[in-house]
Amino acid sequence: MSEHKALILDETRKYHLDTQNGGGFVPGVSEIWPSGAVLDEDDRVALVEAALTMRIAAGHSSRKFESAFARKLKRRKAHLTNSGSSANLLAMGAFTSHLLEDRRLVPGDEVITVAAGFPTTVNPILQNGLIPVFVDVELGTYNTTAKRVEEAIGPRTKAIMIAHALGNPFEATEIAQLAEDHGLFFIEDNCDGVGSTYDGQLTGTFGDITTVSFYPAHHLTMGEGGCVLTANLALARIVESLRDWGRDCWCEPGESNKCLKRFDYQMGTLPEGYDHKYIFSHVGYNLKATDLQAALGLSQLAKLDSFVDARKRNWRRLREGLDGLPHLMLPEATPRSDPSWFGFALTVDPDAPFSRAELVEYLEDRKIGTRRLFAGNLTRHPAYINQPHRVVGDLVNSDIITMQTFWIGVYPGLTDEMIDYVVSTIQEFVGART
């Protein structure tokens, strides 16, 4: 490292420390966010160092992160994307590839998912001309069950795509077995659940493909960004092609003839020897991330275990502090799971002497941030009412979530003092109304 560069990075570290607010937490004045990025001086230095290299497209840091993240999540291949939403689009799109021959998904095929979730788990189904089949979830865990999924399997069902709700694993072992028994593709949306386990196995290792988001609210952040992971090298190759304009070549941008076969291919009706860097085998996108994002991701990845521990600790502190409080359903971990929690869900009893809206307003007025359990029942939103879909069973619990459920934060930026203030505020509100 040059002396000039070392000086810049040292000053960057000092600058970060100078900008930190040392005022401390003031109850009712300081904001308690439900989620957010936890960034330290190492993260700022990583971004500045990456900027100094002027690698502004995907490059060395991207490849290094993909390799390290794949090892961490016990998958053979990882492909960075510009968002978790793009990761889901690529994951679903991979199963429509002609390379899967008779197994490929075609318009009109069905994909089982849940009604109570986030749109980006469902949108790729519709965007690929497929039919979402909605099932309900359980209150408390906010996940669906293998039984509900099995009841939804029909003659045109070809895949399952479900997210681990708020980091709480669904019955991944059982649903993976259902997928295998019925010859279905299985996509795990693990955007909220990095570090969670079910039956002692990491979430994201049960499906054919898994996806992760690096939006600031999630377990690791790159500002924006996402990732598609798989143990199947054929699927990984399809994902890479779709992500990189649909091109057939696997050489990195800026590389020339690394495969030593660049001018040896004949594909489609192109002439023999057409430049492989410009042969396209899929109708793809450009959904790559940048090296600046990956450099931040590498710095964040070193802290993943401590982030997961903090999320679990904060969730337990909330759970113990609110235990026994009347009129509130507290969250429960799915049996046989150890969640890396994304948030702490609360469902107000419909017969409570107060409403969800009143409790949320009370919290927000005291600077305690809340969020809805994402979209609630997606089938009730204007975007989906006229979209083709099928519903199996009723969606009673999804409707209850729409009306009665919200969540508060457990992310690593929260202190014990903040958590205790949240607990005492909820206790104060409920106690005054019962």
Buried (B, 14 or more C-beta within 10 A) or exposed (E): EEEEEEEBBEEBBEEBEEEEEEEEEEBEEBEBBBBBBBBBBBBBBBBBBBBBBEBEEBBBBBBBBBEBBBEBBEBEBBBBBBBBBBBBBBBBBBBBBEBBEEEBBEEEBBBBBBBBBBBBBBBBBBEBEBBBBBBBBBBBBBBBBBEBBBEBBEEBBBBBBBBBBBBBBBBBBBBBBBBEEEEBBBBBBBBBBBBBBBEEBBBBBBBBBBBBBBBBBBBBBBBBBBBBBBBBEEBBBBBBBBBBBBBBBEBBEEEEBEEEEBEEBEEEEBEEEBEBBEBBBBEBBEBBBBBBBBBBBBBBBEBBEEBBEBBBBBBEBBBEBBEEBEBBBBBBBBEEBBBBBBBBBBBBBEEBEBEBEBBBEBBEEBBBBBBEBBBBBBBBEEEBEEBBBBBBEEBEBBBBBBBBBBBBBBBBBBBEEBBBBBBEBBEEBBEEBE
